[in-house]
Amino acid sequence: MLEITPTELKAYLETADPKPLLLDVREPHEWAICRIEGSRHIPMNQIPEASAELDPAQETIVICHHGGRSARVAAYLTQSGFSNVLNLAGGVDAWAEEVDPAMPTY
């Protein structure tokens, strides 16, 4: 599975056109604490049903707290025919540490 670091993602988002889908798969209570701006929230347990609403050809970067759940969702999407899926290494926790120190953490 392909991964992207928070620092790489930040730089990529500044130039990407079109922008990738930032797919946050954390639980609602986690999403309420912090999120990467522009991300779409679909909790992990809703991905099987919700994946029909997503474009399998769109570049998708999957996000969770530390990168474990998002890695599982990225693998699921890839196995389901999505062609360009990356996992955010370290999740929002690493994003807060490397890119946005003002972001609330938990």
All heavy atoms as an XYZ file, in Angstrom:
816
protein
N       0.839     -1.187      0.000
C       0.000      0.000      0.000
C       0.879      1.243      0.000
O       1.901      1.299      0.664
C      -0.873     -0.016      1.246
C      -1.519      1.309      1.508
S      -2.331      1.405      3.066
C      -2.748     -0.283      3.359
N       0.429      2.212     -0.743
C       1.175      3.461     -0.822
C       0.806      4.377      0.331
O      -0.354      4.426      0.755
C       0.874      4.157     -2.144
C       1.284      3.394     -3.406
C       0.835      4.151     -4.641
C       2.784      3.153     -3.435
N       1.796      5.086      0.833
C       1.570      6.041      1.917
C       2.147      7.392      1.532
O       3.038      7.482      0.694
C       2.227      5.562      3.214
C       1.547      4.366      3.828
C       1.981      4.142      5.262
O       3.178      4.264      5.563
O       1.104      3.834      6.071
N       1.638      8.411      2.189
C       2.141      9.761      2.032
C       2.317     10.333      3.432
O       1.494     10.083      4.317
C       1.190     10.623      1.170
C       1.829     11.971      0.831
C      -0.185     10.764      1.799
C       1.094     12.731     -0.271
N       3.402     11.036      3.659
C       3.634     11.637      4.970
C       2.846     12.940      5.070
O       2.488     13.535      4.049
C       5.122     11.931      5.208
O       5.522     12.994      4.343
C       5.984     10.689      5.014
N       2.601     13.417      6.283
C       1.920     14.702      6.428
C       2.638     15.848      5.717
O       2.002     16.674      5.060
C       1.880     14.913      7.941
C       1.856     13.533      8.499
C       2.767     12.754      7.584
N       3.950     15.892      5.811
C       4.712     16.958      5.154
C       4.571     16.869      3.639
O       4.378     17.885      2.961
C       6.190     16.889      5.577
O       6.263     16.963      7.009
C       7.001     18.018      4.974
N       4.637     15.659      3.101
C       4.447     15.468      1.663
C       3.035     15.872      1.243
O       2.843     16.509      0.204
C       4.688     14.010      1.272
C       6.123     13.566      1.396
C       6.302     12.060      1.302
O       5.335     11.295      1.528
O       7.441     11.636      0.996
N       2.044     15.502      2.057
C       0.656     15.834      1.736
C       0.448     17.340      1.728
O      -0.188     17.879      0.821
C      -0.305     15.164      2.713
C      -1.790     15.503      2.504
C      -2.258     15.154      1.094
C      -2.644     14.796      3.559
N       0.984     18.031      2.713
C       0.826     19.488      2.766
C       1.375     20.127      1.496
O       0.716     20.959      0.856
C       1.521     20.080      3.986
C       1.363     21.610      4.079
C       2.137     22.179      5.244
C       1.938     23.655      5.432
N       2.179     24.484      4.262
N       2.567     19.734      1.097
C       3.181     20.290     -0.109
C       2.363     19.922     -1.344
O       2.148     20.752     -2.238
C       4.617     19.785     -0.246
N       1.878     18.697     -1.389
C       1.100     18.239     -2.533
C      -0.211     19.010     -2.658
O      -0.608     19.399     -3.750
C       0.852     16.740     -2.404
C       0.043     16.164     -3.539
C       0.501     16.263     -4.852
C      -1.159     15.538     -3.308
C      -0.236     15.740     -5.904
C      -1.903     15.016     -4.347
C      -1.441     15.121     -5.643
O      -2.168     14.613     -6.684
N      -0.887     19.250     -1.540
C      -2.163     19.962     -1.568
C      -2.020     21.393     -2.083
O      -2.979     21.957     -2.614
C      -2.812     19.959     -0.179
C      -3.339     18.612      0.301
C      -3.822     18.715      1.746
C      -4.437     18.086     -0.606
N      -0.845     21.961     -1.931
C      -0.615     23.331     -2.402
C      -0.577     23.424     -3.919
O      -0.827     24.483     -4.481
C       0.680     23.877     -1.799
C       0.576     24.094     -0.304
C       1.907     24.426      0.359
O       2.941     24.528     -0.354
O       1.920     24.581      1.585
N      -0.297     22.303     -4.598
C      -0.160     22.340     -6.052
C      -1.127     21.416     -6.790
O      -1.284     21.556     -8.002
C       1.276     21.961     -6.462
O       1.555     20.625     -6.021
C       2.291     22.925     -5.873
N      -1.736     20.478     -6.117
C      -2.577     19.470     -6.780
C      -3.780     20.098     -7.467
O      -4.480     20.921     -6.892
C      -3.047     18.438     -5.761
N      -3.990     19.685     -8.705
C      -5.170     20.119     -9.458
C      -5.526     19.006    -10.434
O      -4.779     18.772    -11.378
C      -4.871     21.424    -10.198
C      -6.108     21.973    -10.886
O      -7.225     21.727    -10.391
O      -5.946     22.635    -11.928
N      -6.591     18.291    -10.194
C      -7.582     18.529     -9.144
C      -7.086     18.042     -7.781
O      -6.155     17.246     -7.692
C      -8.778     17.697     -9.608
C      -8.165     16.564    -10.369
C      -6.944     17.148    -11.048
N      -7.725     18.540     -6.741
C      -7.383     18.139     -5.381
C      -7.823     16.689     -5.153
O      -8.856     16.260     -5.660
C      -8.092     19.025     -4.342
C      -7.731     20.486     -4.442
C      -6.359     20.755     -3.915
C      -6.098     22.257     -3.874
N      -4.717     22.587     -4.031
N      -7.051     15.943     -4.371
C      -7.486     14.591     -4.031
C      -8.628     14.628     -3.015
O      -8.828     15.644     -2.338
C      -6.230     13.972     -3.402
C      -5.518     15.143     -2.805
C      -5.783     16.293     -3.743
N      -9.350     13.541     -2.920
C     -10.335     13.388     -1.860
C      -9.581     13.033     -0.584
O      -8.823     12.059     -0.549
C     -11.321     12.265     -2.197
C     -12.253     11.823     -1.059
C     -13.169     12.964     -0.629
C     -13.045     10.601     -1.472
N      -9.756     13.850      0.452
C      -9.202     13.539      1.774
C     -10.324     12.848      2.530
O     -11.301     13.482      2.923
C      -8.760     14.816      2.485
C      -7.712     15.659      1.764
C      -7.402     16.925      2.559
C      -6.450     14.863      1.494
N     -10.210     11.555      2.707
C     -11.267     10.735      3.295
C     -10.919     10.389      4.736
O     -10.053      9.554      5.000
C     -11.458      9.465      2.461
C     -12.524      8.489      2.918
C     -13.904      9.149      2.929
C     -12.525      7.252      2.034
N     -11.590     11.035      5.671
C     -11.347     10.826      7.097
C     -12.301      9.754      7.595
O     -13.517      9.913      7.549
C     -11.569     12.139      7.852
C     -11.057     12.096      9.278
O     -11.300     11.083      9.974
O     -10.439     13.081      9.705
N     -11.751      8.647      8.098
C     -12.569      7.495      8.484
C     -12.693      7.330     10.004
O     -13.123      6.290     10.489
C     -12.033      6.193      7.845
C     -12.083      6.294      6.329
C     -10.610      5.864      8.308
N     -12.359      8.377     10.748
C     -12.465      8.300     12.212
C     -13.924      8.374     12.662
O     -14.822      8.677     11.883
C     -11.656      9.439     12.858
C     -10.166      9.339     12.586
C      -9.397     10.547     13.097
N      -9.887     11.755     12.451
C     -10.009     12.934     13.057
N      -9.674     13.089     14.324
N     -10.463     13.996     12.395
N     -14.134      8.134     13.926
C     -15.466      8.194     14.519
C     -15.912      9.646     14.689
O     -15.071     10.546     14.777
C     -15.459      7.490     15.879
C     -15.219      5.980     15.774
C     -16.291      5.278     14.956
O     -17.493      5.532     15.185
O     -15.921      4.480     14.071
N     -17.228      9.883     14.752
C     -17.729     11.262     14.878
C     -17.134     12.041     16.056
O     -16.849     13.234     15.926
C     -19.240     11.078     15.027
C     -19.527      9.811     14.293
C     -18.320      8.931     14.566
N     -16.937     11.391     17.201
C     -16.381     12.126     18.348
C     -14.929     12.543     18.091
O     -14.475     13.569     18.584
C     -16.514     11.314     19.648
C     -15.665     10.076     19.689
N     -16.060      8.882     19.140
C     -14.435      9.861     20.217
C     -15.113      7.977     19.317
N     -14.110      8.542     19.969
N     -14.194     11.791     17.283
C     -12.820     12.167     16.929
C     -12.831     13.327     15.931
O     -12.044     14.272     16.049
C     -12.086     10.977     16.306
C     -11.880      9.813     17.253
C     -11.308      8.617     16.542
O     -12.032      7.987     15.744
O     -10.116      8.329     16.772
N     -13.719     13.230     14.957
C     -13.879     14.275     13.929
C     -14.219     15.612     14.583
O     -13.771     16.658     14.131
C     -14.970     13.824     12.969
C     -15.450     14.813     11.968
C     -16.578     15.573     12.060
C     -14.853     15.154     10.718
N     -16.719     16.350     10.935
C     -15.675     16.120     10.087
C     -13.702     14.734     10.058
C     -15.375     16.664      8.846
C     -13.413     15.272      8.817
C     -14.246     16.228      8.229
N     -15.017     15.573     15.664
C     -15.415     16.799     16.351
C     -14.221     17.506     17.007
O     -14.240     18.719     17.173
C     -16.485     16.494     17.403
N     -13.184     16.759     17.346
C     -12.011     17.339     18.018
C     -11.105     18.061     17.030
O     -10.648     19.176     17.283
C     -11.223     16.249     18.777
C     -12.091     15.669     19.897
C      -9.906     16.796     19.319
C     -11.518     14.409     20.534
N     -10.820     17.418     15.902
C      -9.912     18.007     14.922
C     -10.095     17.330     13.579
O     -10.590     16.215     13.500
C      -8.461     17.877     15.374
S      -7.876     16.176     15.537
N      -9.684     18.044     12.536
C      -9.740     17.494     11.185
C      -8.832     18.305     10.283
O      -8.541     19.460     10.569
C     -11.160     17.486     10.653
C     -11.730     18.862     10.370
C     -13.203     18.829     10.019
N     -14.022     18.399     11.120
C     -14.674     19.211     11.938
N     -14.596     20.507     11.778
N     -15.405     18.732     12.911
N      -8.430     17.690      9.198
C      -7.675     18.396      8.176
C      -8.686     19.119      7.299
O      -9.654     18.519      6.823
C      -6.805     17.428      7.352
C      -5.776     16.748      8.261
C      -6.107     18.165      6.211
C      -4.986     15.641      7.602
N      -8.465     20.401      7.116
C      -9.402     21.222      6.345
C      -9.645     20.624      4.961
O      -8.715     20.203      4.280
C      -8.838     22.638      6.198
C      -9.793     23.579      5.513
C      -9.260     24.993      5.429
O      -8.446     25.380      6.278
O      -9.678     25.698      4.499
N     -10.913     20.570      4.588
C     -11.290     20.063      3.279
C     -11.541     18.573      3.219
O     -11.889     18.048      2.168
N     -11.367     17.879      4.345
C     -11.574     16.439      4.319
C     -13.055     16.081      4.419
O     -13.865     16.844      4.943
C     -10.760     15.740      5.414
O     -10.990     16.300      6.665
N     -13.377     14.919      3.882
C     -14.738     14.388      3.930
C     -14.780     13.301      4.990
O     -13.918     12.420      5.032
C     -15.122     13.811      2.565
C     -16.515     13.221      2.549
C     -16.940     12.837      1.167
N     -18.236     12.183      1.213
C     -18.816     11.637      0.172
N     -18.226     11.677     -1.010
N     -19.988     11.052      0.301
N     -15.805     13.342      5.822
C     -15.910     12.405      6.937
C     -16.874     11.272      6.607
O     -18.062     11.507      6.381
C     -16.390     13.155      8.190
C     -16.508     12.287      9.382
N     -17.638     12.247     10.157
C     -15.639     11.418      9.951
C     -17.465     11.400     11.147
N     -16.253     10.883     11.033
N     -16.347     10.058      6.571
C     -17.162      8.848      6.481
C     -16.539      7.846      7.449
O     -15.445      7.342      7.193
C     -17.197      8.245      5.065
C     -17.700      9.265      4.039
C     -18.080      6.993      5.046
C     -17.641      8.777      2.594
N     -17.185      7.581      8.591
C     -16.606      6.635      9.553
C     -16.304      5.277      8.912
O     -17.009      4.830      7.997
C     -17.681      6.516     10.623
C     -18.436      7.814     10.541
C     -18.444      8.149      9.073
N     -15.273      4.636      9.398
C     -14.796      3.373      8.849
C     -15.915      2.346      8.670
O     -15.986      1.687      7.636
C     -13.703      2.805      9.760
C     -13.099      1.524      9.295
S     -11.784      1.036     10.448
C     -11.302     -0.506      9.718
N     -16.788      2.233      9.641
C     -17.832      1.205      9.559
C     -18.888      1.516      8.500
O     -19.698      0.657      8.165
C     -18.482      0.962     10.922
C     -19.253      2.156     11.446
O     -19.195      3.248     10.880
N     -19.969      1.966     12.527
N     -18.879      2.711      7.951
C     -19.831      3.077      6.899
C     -19.223      2.999      5.499
O     -19.917      3.195      4.499
C     -20.364      4.494      7.146
C     -21.178      4.611      8.409
C     -21.612      6.056      8.684
O     -21.573      6.902      7.804
N     -21.995      6.314      9.915
N     -17.944      2.705      5.409
C     -17.253      2.688      4.120
C     -17.847      1.675      3.136
O     -18.047      2.007      1.967
C     -15.733      2.471      4.303
C     -15.102      3.702      4.957
C     -15.045      2.127      2.982
C     -15.141      4.976      4.135
N     -18.155      0.442      3.543
C     -18.698     -0.490      2.541
C     -19.936      0.047      1.812
O     -20.020     -0.064      0.584
C     -19.026     -1.741      3.358
C     -18.037     -1.701      4.481
C     -17.928     -0.225      4.827
N     -20.855      0.668      2.532
C     -22.043      1.221      1.887
C     -21.721      2.524      1.160
O     -22.197      2.768      0.055
C     -23.160      1.503      2.901
C     -23.570      0.319      3.772
C     -22.678      0.150      5.002
O     -22.425      1.130      5.709
O     -22.236     -0.990      5.231
N     -20.940      3.379      1.784
C     -20.658      4.713      1.241
C     -19.697      4.685      0.065
O     -19.652      5.646     -0.710
C     -20.110      5.616      2.343
N     -18.937      3.624     -0.100
C     -17.952      3.598     -1.186
C     -18.621      3.702     -2.555
O     -18.003      4.168     -3.514
C     -17.063      2.358     -1.099
O     -17.825      1.186     -1.271
N     -19.889      3.330     -2.651
C     -20.616      3.462     -3.919
C     -20.795      4.929     -4.313
O     -20.975      5.236     -5.491
C     -21.968      2.770     -3.817
N     -20.741      5.833     -3.329
C     -20.879      7.268     -3.589
C     -19.561      7.903     -4.027
O     -19.535      9.056     -4.443
C     -21.332      8.004     -2.318
C     -22.601      7.505     -1.693
C     -22.795      8.085     -0.288
O     -22.094      9.048      0.086
O     -23.650      7.543      0.424
N     -18.464      7.175     -3.890
C     -17.139      7.708     -4.183
C     -16.715      7.337     -5.597
O     -17.153      6.324     -6.140
C     -16.122      7.168     -3.169
C     -16.442      7.417     -1.700
C     -15.413      6.716     -0.808
C     -16.506      8.894     -1.389
N     -15.846      8.150     -6.176
C     -15.335      7.911     -7.518
C     -14.083      7.039     -7.425
O     -13.065      7.488     -6.903
C     -15.015      9.256     -8.174
C     -14.443      9.119     -9.570
O     -14.232      7.986    -10.049
O     -14.200     10.173    -10.190
N     -14.137      5.803     -7.946
C     -12.977      4.914     -7.846
C     -11.748      5.412     -8.607
O     -10.646      4.965     -8.351
C     -13.460      3.592     -8.431
C     -14.880      3.745     -8.758
C     -15.281      5.169     -8.571
N     -11.937      6.353     -9.527
C     -10.805      6.880    -10.286
C     -10.178      8.104     -9.619
O      -9.060      8.493     -9.953
C     -11.246      7.242    -11.698
N     -10.894      8.721     -8.662
C     -10.362      9.918     -8.001
C      -9.248      9.542     -7.036
O      -9.350      8.558     -6.296
C     -11.461     10.655     -7.235
C     -10.960     11.934     -6.583
C     -12.027     12.686     -5.819
O     -13.076     12.158     -5.500
N     -11.750     13.941     -5.505
N      -8.202     10.327     -7.041
C      -7.142     10.122     -6.062
C      -7.746     10.306     -4.673
O      -8.429     11.290     -4.408
C      -6.018     11.121     -6.279
C      -4.874     10.938     -5.316
C      -3.726     11.869     -5.617
O      -3.965     12.990     -6.133
O      -2.595     11.491     -5.329
N      -7.517      9.323     -3.803
C      -8.110      9.325     -2.471
C      -7.016      9.119     -1.445
O      -6.234      8.172     -1.539
C      -9.172      8.206     -2.347
O     -10.164      8.398     -3.364
C      -9.829      8.215     -0.984
N      -6.974     10.015     -0.459
C      -6.020      9.889      0.637
C      -6.836      9.622      1.892
O      -7.678     10.429      2.280
C      -5.145     11.141      0.770
C      -4.360     11.335     -0.535
C      -4.226     11.030      1.976
C      -3.624     12.623     -0.674
N      -6.605      8.463      2.501
C      -7.399      8.021      3.640
C      -6.688      8.414      4.933
O      -5.472      8.259      5.065
C      -7.667      6.501      3.585
C      -8.674      6.091      4.641
C      -8.157      6.079      2.194
N      -7.488      8.923      5.887
C      -6.961      9.523      7.114
C      -7.667      8.932      8.328
O      -8.893      8.768      8.316
C      -7.202     11.053      7.091
C      -6.553     11.685      5.863
C      -6.728     11.705      8.386
C      -7.083     13.072      5.539
N      -6.911      8.650      9.383
C      -7.487      8.309     10.690
C      -6.613      8.959     11.777
O      -5.905      9.926     11.503
C      -7.640      6.798     10.871
S      -6.090      5.895     11.079
N      -6.663      8.430     12.982
C      -5.911      9.030     14.086
C      -4.410      8.786     13.960
O      -3.608      9.723     14.004
C      -6.441      8.503     15.421
C      -5.873      9.210     16.614
N      -5.839      8.636     17.850
C      -5.318     10.428     16.772
C      -5.290      9.481     18.717
N      -4.961     10.575     18.079
N      -4.010      7.517     13.810
C      -2.587      7.190     13.743
C      -2.171      6.472     12.457
O      -0.994      6.195     12.269
C      -2.174      6.315     14.929
C      -2.129      7.046     16.220
N      -2.980      6.764     17.250
C      -1.353      8.075     16.643
C      -2.719      7.581     18.270
N      -1.750      8.389     17.922
N      -3.119      6.125     11.595
C      -2.776      5.493     10.330
C      -3.148      4.028     10.203
O      -3.044      3.469      9.115
N      -3.592      3.401     11.279
C      -3.943      1.977     11.231
C      -5.291      1.711     10.573
O      -5.394      0.892      9.655
N      -6.317      2.388     11.042
C      -7.646      2.197     10.449
C      -7.657      2.650      9.002
O      -8.244      2.005      8.126
C      -8.719      2.961     11.235
C      -9.062      2.328     12.562
C     -10.019      3.205     13.346
N      -9.292      4.355     13.882
C      -9.845      5.360     14.534
N     -11.156      5.401     14.703
N      -9.111      6.351     15.013
N      -7.004      3.767      8.737
C      -6.979      4.272      7.364
C      -6.239      3.301      6.441
O      -6.612      3.146      5.274
C      -6.373      5.669      7.304
O      -5.082      5.699      7.867
N      -5.226      2.621      6.942
C      -4.520      1.626      6.130
C      -5.466      0.491      5.754
O      -5.456      0.011      4.613
C      -3.301      1.089      6.878
N      -6.298      0.067      6.700
C      -7.266     -1.005      6.409
C      -8.300     -0.537      5.391
O      -8.667     -1.272      4.471
C      -7.925     -1.500      7.693
C      -6.941     -2.252      8.602
C      -7.620     -3.022      9.715
N      -8.350     -2.204     10.659
C      -7.832     -1.581     11.709
N      -6.535     -1.666     11.950
N      -8.590     -0.876     12.515
N      -8.778      0.700      5.536
C      -9.752      1.232      4.580
C      -9.096      1.408      3.205
O      -9.702      1.077      2.178
C     -10.366      2.559      5.079
C     -11.182      3.227      3.982
C     -11.232      2.314      6.307
N      -7.868      1.892      3.160
C      -7.163      2.049      1.887
C      -7.026      0.690      1.188
O      -7.240      0.594     -0.025
C      -5.803      2.691      2.109
N      -6.688     -0.344      1.937
C      -6.573     -1.689      1.358
C      -7.928     -2.165      0.841
O      -8.022     -2.734     -0.253
C      -6.014     -2.658      2.394
N      -8.985     -1.923      1.611
C     -10.331     -2.311      1.191
C     -10.718     -1.612     -0.108
O     -11.231     -2.235     -1.045
C     -11.343     -1.984      2.297
C     -12.772     -2.170      1.867
C     -13.356     -3.430      1.886
C     -13.529     -1.087      1.427
C     -14.670     -3.607      1.469
C     -14.837     -1.254      1.013
C     -15.405     -2.519      1.033
O     -16.702     -2.691      0.617
N     -10.485     -0.297     -0.177
C     -10.839      0.453     -1.374
C     -10.036     -0.037     -2.581
O     -10.581     -0.190     -3.679
C     -10.621      1.955     -1.152
C     -11.571      2.630     -0.166
C     -11.156      4.073      0.081
C     -13.025      2.550     -0.631
N      -8.765     -0.293     -2.388
C      -7.924     -0.800     -3.480
C      -8.451     -2.144     -3.972
O      -8.579     -2.359     -5.183
C      -6.462     -0.909     -3.016
O      -6.001      0.400     -2.631
C      -5.563     -1.445     -4.117
N      -8.790     -3.023     -3.043
C      -9.341     -4.336     -3.417
C     -10.708     -4.207     -4.078
O     -11.120     -5.091     -4.820
C      -9.438     -5.243     -2.193
C      -8.102     -5.656     -1.641
C      -8.194     -6.333     -0.284
O      -9.251     -6.393      0.329
N      -7.059     -6.830      0.194
N     -11.389     -3.092     -3.825
C     -12.708     -2.854     -4.403
C     -12.636     -2.137     -5.751
O     -13.669     -1.722     -6.280
C     -13.567     -2.039     -3.431
O     -13.752     -2.748     -2.227
N     -11.437     -1.937     -6.270
C     -11.286     -1.371     -7.590
C     -10.906      0.095     -7.651
O     -10.823      0.664     -8.742
N     -10.664      0.712     -6.512
C     -10.195      2.099     -6.515
C      -8.739      2.091     -6.983
O      -7.930      1.311     -6.490
C     -10.329      2.721     -5.121
C     -11.745      3.092     -4.768
C     -12.713      2.118     -4.553
C     -12.113      4.426     -4.662
C     -14.015      2.455     -4.242
C     -13.417      4.778     -4.341
C     -14.368      3.792     -4.140
N      -8.423      2.980     -7.919
C      -7.132      2.874     -8.597
C      -6.018      3.750     -8.031
O      -4.858      3.537     -8.357
C      -7.311      3.193    -10.079
O      -7.830      4.503    -10.251
N      -6.353      4.717     -7.187
C      -5.323      5.654     -6.730
C      -5.578      6.026     -5.270
O      -6.114      7.088     -4.983
C      -5.326      6.892     -7.628
C      -4.090      7.734     -7.465
O      -3.207      7.430     -6.672
N      -4.030      8.827     -8.194
N      -5.197      5.131     -4.365
C      -5.476      5.301     -2.940
C      -4.164      5.347     -2.170
O      -3.281      4.518     -2.384
C      -6.354      4.144     -2.400
C      -6.654      4.325     -0.929
C      -7.641      4.029     -3.208
N      -4.058      6.328     -1.270
C      -2.893      6.439     -0.402
C      -3.366      6.530      1.047
O      -4.459      7.034      1.321
C      -2.078      7.699     -0.719
C      -1.392      7.725     -2.070
C      -2.207      8.548     -3.038
C      -0.022      8.292     -1.918
N      -2.514      6.094      1.947
C      -2.770      6.190      3.377
C      -1.930      7.336      3.936
O      -0.756      7.479      3.581
C      -2.373      4.873      4.058
C      -2.650      4.884      5.534
O      -3.717      5.279      5.983
N      -1.680      4.440      6.318
N      -2.532      8.162      4.800
C      -1.756      9.208      5.466
C      -0.981      8.569      6.612
O      -1.562      8.175      7.628
C      -2.650     10.335      5.992
C      -1.909     11.446      6.734
C      -0.892     12.146      5.826
C      -2.884     12.454      7.310
N       0.321      8.453      6.448
C       1.179      7.845      7.463
C       1.111      8.655      8.759
O       1.306      9.863      8.748
C       2.613      7.778      6.961
N       0.790      7.994      9.852
C       0.739      8.655     11.152
C      -0.558      9.387     11.443
O      -0.758      9.870     12.550
N      -1.443      9.491     10.450
C      -2.762     10.075     10.654
C      -2.749     11.535     11.076
O      -1.759     12.247     10.909
N      -3.892     11.972     11.642
C      -4.007     13.375     12.067
C      -3.062     13.688     13.216
O      -2.668     14.841     13.388
C      -5.458     13.789     12.445
C      -6.369     13.767     11.250
C      -6.005     12.968     13.571
N      -2.678     12.680     13.967
C      -1.729     12.917     15.057
C      -0.387     13.385     14.490
O       0.188     14.372     14.963
C      -1.570     11.642     15.885
C      -0.858     11.901     17.199
O      -1.372     12.704     17.997
O       0.208     11.303     17.418
N       0.086     12.711     13.448
C       1.341     13.122     12.806
C       1.164     14.455     12.078
O       2.085     15.280     12.059
C       1.813     12.042     11.840
N      -0.024     14.683     11.494
C      -0.299     15.967     10.828
C      -0.146     17.110     11.831
O       0.486     18.125     11.549
C      -1.693     15.949     10.220
C      -2.100     17.230      9.559
C      -2.704     18.304     10.157
C      -1.933     17.588      8.191
N      -2.927     19.302      9.240
C      -2.464     18.894      8.027
C      -1.398     16.947      7.084
C      -2.474     19.553      6.798
C      -1.409     17.606      5.858
C      -1.938     18.896      5.736
N      -0.720     16.925     13.017
C      -0.635     17.964     14.050
C       0.821     18.189     14.469
O       1.239     19.326     14.676
C      -1.492     17.588     15.251
N       1.573     17.124     14.573
C       2.969     17.240     15.000
C       3.847     17.881     13.923
O       4.657     18.757     14.212
C       3.524     15.853     15.350
C       4.934     15.881     15.883
C       5.414     14.516     16.298
O       4.645     13.782     16.937
O       6.570     14.189     15.971
N       3.670     17.462     12.668
C       4.571     17.894     11.604
C       4.113     19.149     10.866
O       4.951     19.917     10.395
C       4.729     16.776     10.559
C       5.391     15.531     11.073
C       5.446     14.431     10.020
O       5.469     14.734      8.806
O       5.471     13.250     10.420
N       2.802     19.343     10.730
C       2.290     20.381      9.844
C       1.543     21.488     10.582
O       1.713     22.661     10.279
C       1.367     19.758      8.767
C       0.696     20.825      7.918
C       2.140     18.769      7.903
N       0.700     21.112     11.543
C      -0.188     22.080     12.184
C      -0.152     21.927     13.704
O      -1.058     21.355     14.302
C      -1.616     21.892     11.656
C      -2.578     22.945     12.160
O      -2.152     23.858     12.891
O      -3.765     22.845     11.818
N       0.888     22.436     14.346
C       1.023     22.289     15.795
C      -0.126     22.920     16.589
O      -0.339     22.584     17.751
C       2.340     22.979     16.127
C       3.081     23.062     14.842
C       2.041     23.107     13.762
N      -0.903     23.820     15.973
C      -2.038     24.433     16.665
C      -3.279     23.544     16.658
O      -4.235     23.806     17.369
C      -2.379     25.771     16.016
N      -3.243     22.468     15.864
C      -4.389     21.559     15.793
C      -4.571     20.841     17.130
O      -3.608     20.337     17.700
C      -4.178     20.519     14.687
C      -5.277     19.468     14.615
S      -4.904     18.160     13.399
C      -5.685     18.880     11.965
N      -5.808     20.783     17.640
C      -6.049     20.027     18.863
C      -5.694     18.552     18.653
O      -5.857     18.028     17.548
C      -7.551     20.180     19.113
C      -7.945     21.390     18.318
C      -7.009     21.448     17.149
N      -5.186     17.916     19.682
C      -4.867     16.495     19.619
C      -5.583     15.758     20.735
O      -6.099     16.368     21.672
C      -3.353     16.268     19.723
O      -2.882     16.846     20.932
C      -2.603     16.864     18.541
N      -5.590     14.456     20.632
C      -6.242     13.622     21.651
C      -5.528     12.305     21.759
O      -4.672     11.990     20.956
C      -7.731     13.408     21.327
C      -8.017     12.765     19.999
C      -8.298     11.403     19.920
C      -8.016     13.494     18.806
C      -8.580     10.800     18.711
C      -8.299     12.908     17.595
C      -8.566     11.558     17.544
O      -8.845     10.939     16.344
